[in-house]
Amino acid sequence: MKITGFDIKNFKGVNAATVKFRDSDAARVHTLVGLNESGKTTLLEAMHSFSPDGETELVVKSAGNLEEQREQWVPRDKISIFTGEVSVAAHVAATAQDWLEFEEQFKAASGLDCDPEGFRSEFTVRLVHKYRNGDYRETVTNVNLPEFRVKTPRARKFRTPASDETKTIGRTLRSMLPTVAYYPTFVFDFPKKIYLTGRDTSARNRFYRQLFQDILDYDQSGYTIEESILARLHKKETQGVWENWFSSFVGTTEEDKVKQVIARAEQAVTRLVFSKWNEVFGEKVGAKEIAIDLQYEKGRPVETPEGGEEEPTVHDAYIRFRVKDGASLFSVEDRSLGFRWFFSFLLFTQFRIHRDAKRPTLFLFDEPASNLHAAAQKKLLESFPAIARPPHRLIYSTHSHYMVEPRWLEQAYIVFDKNSVPDHEIIDDSVRADSSVDIQAVPYRKFVNERPQQTSYFQPILDTLEVQPSHFDYRTGGLIVEGKSDYYVLRLCCIVLGEDIGPIFPANGSGAMGALVALHRGWALPVRVLFDGDQGGKDGKRKLAQDFAVAEEESITLSDLDPRLMAIESIFSENDKDQMVAGATGNPKTVMLRRVQGMIASGEVPAFTEETRGRMRAAVDGLKQFIAE
């Protein structure tokens, strides 16, 4: 069975929101786009609450037990007075084969037969959490199958299910739905030690301990942490104070058996993670391997009934992940932030996918790679489709425009607080009363259609994320030129004439100008392109018109400005060219460019000939008119 969407009501700051999926989606990847504090995390938490997997629930829960956790789901401004329902409903699609499997599981659980006439290809399963005065009371599962009927094997007629039978129906259906794995940003902080014993009971250690068990399960040898490792470490006959235990275990056959388990885990991680690394990132890792070190630690002192302490006889064990490159070993936690993040990401997703082939996983990532460089964010984005191959699906939230893939915009959602402070003041937004919060999730296509004044299809992304150009980004439109020679010569022309034609953006040749055109389109800026006046420039102009729909009035050649101008260096008279390269060796064009750069940097501009100044005037005046039109 597949989940095709969620309806969320009264969950923290969400009054009512819907997120839907389709089989026709270009990729099974969905983006929640919005600023910090817009409600993206709340939506992910709500979806996770419907069918949380045990592994990620360890790190998500901040409460001591499930009942306390449910009490955190009520609208925050009504935490002590809320009386009502918090609900999360999953839209479900089921095939005939799904229903055959359901019949088998339901009969095994209840002993009842089902009437196939009550089966539906689409229905909803709603979890309703009921509260009174802020206190959690109960959770009810409502299945929208109004014609569902059951009977005992000997009965002649089908009947409406009784209350306890309805609960069994709900439990069976939920067990067949995808499990939801939620990964907050902080779980990617790879730990230095992962305790296999009970020394560290923190949520993060339990999460990574479960991850190690997933690695053992992947090997399919039946290894477990408890039986294959800890049972050997803690055999009764070897228990004793630290020195005695160490000498009776280390170097023995029992330790060799434990190390064999660790070695199998090393092989599994190296094989799966690095092969996927090659596939996703196109980077050959060569002979690198993952080493998993098993280390021992003296147990904590045992408190006596009299209040004193005595030496422990049961000791602890932990593992460390390291990268082996030839004779060198590097701890994972000491590697770059980017390596740690991607290594953790591949560990989480790859072994999670292989854990249960029959039950799909809905992966939820909250602000993935938010603290990584833009290039690393784009790499991560490229890896998502491989993770979300059928039957799996992936939803992630982001406030970075580098993490938005234009191809997936049709299945993206804009998330915002309907009642947010108009000026988006950071402090005001952070201290607003929860009663004023109303989180909205709007499909991107609908969001765009409701804003027909936008000049670019991508503009709502930039507006929603309040993207502000840095000092190195474009703030206004400008002139796109073929290369740095054009840039410097035109800048020199403006200095000589005391004119300004605005920003100039150099490409790396006419073939690379399309990227700058696309970027201008994305920023909803006017496109103005200057080509050389020779045949190469004219060919480039035609190609740009064909590939990027650059209109005739959006591009111009140097020869359009002045018939004497074929290339940018033809702005200078032959006499001025000779003066600029006099006494220098090397390529005259390169030498001339360096002289131009030096003039701009020093501000010391020679007295050019009238012929050169005339060509400069023709170029600058023509460009000013071209850019202004």
Secondary structure, 3 states (H helix, E strand, C coil): CEEEEEEEEEECCEEEEEEECCCCCCCCEEEEECCCCCCHHHHHHHHHHHCECHHHHHHHCCCCCHHHHHHCCCCHHHCCCCCEEEEEEEEEECCHHHHHHHHHHHHHHHCCEECHHHCCCEEEEEEEEEEECCEEEEEEEEECCCCCCEECCCCCCCECCCHHHHHHHHHHHHHHCCEEEEECHHHHCCCCCEECCCCCCCHHHHHHHHHHHHHHHHCCCCCCHHHHHHHHHCCHHHCCCHHHHHHHHCCCHHHHHHHHHHHHHHHHHHHHHHHHHHHHHCCCCCCCEEEEEEEEECCCCEECCCCCEECCCCCEEEEEEEEEECCEEEEHHHCCHHHHHHHHHHHHHHHHHCCCCCCCEEEEEECCCCCCCHHHHHHHHHHHHHHCCCCCEEEEEECCHHHCCHHHHHHCEEEEECCCCCCCCHHHHHCCCHHHCCEEEEEHHHHHHCCCCCCCCCHHHHHHCCCCCCCCCCCCCEEEECCHHHHHHHHHHHHHHCCCCCCEEECCCHHHHHHHHHHHHHCCCCEEEEECCCHHHHHHHHHHHHHHCCCHHHEEEHHHHCCCCCCHHHHCCHHHHHHHHCCCCCCHHHHHHHHHHHHHHHCCCCCCCHHHHHHHHHHHHHHHHHHHC
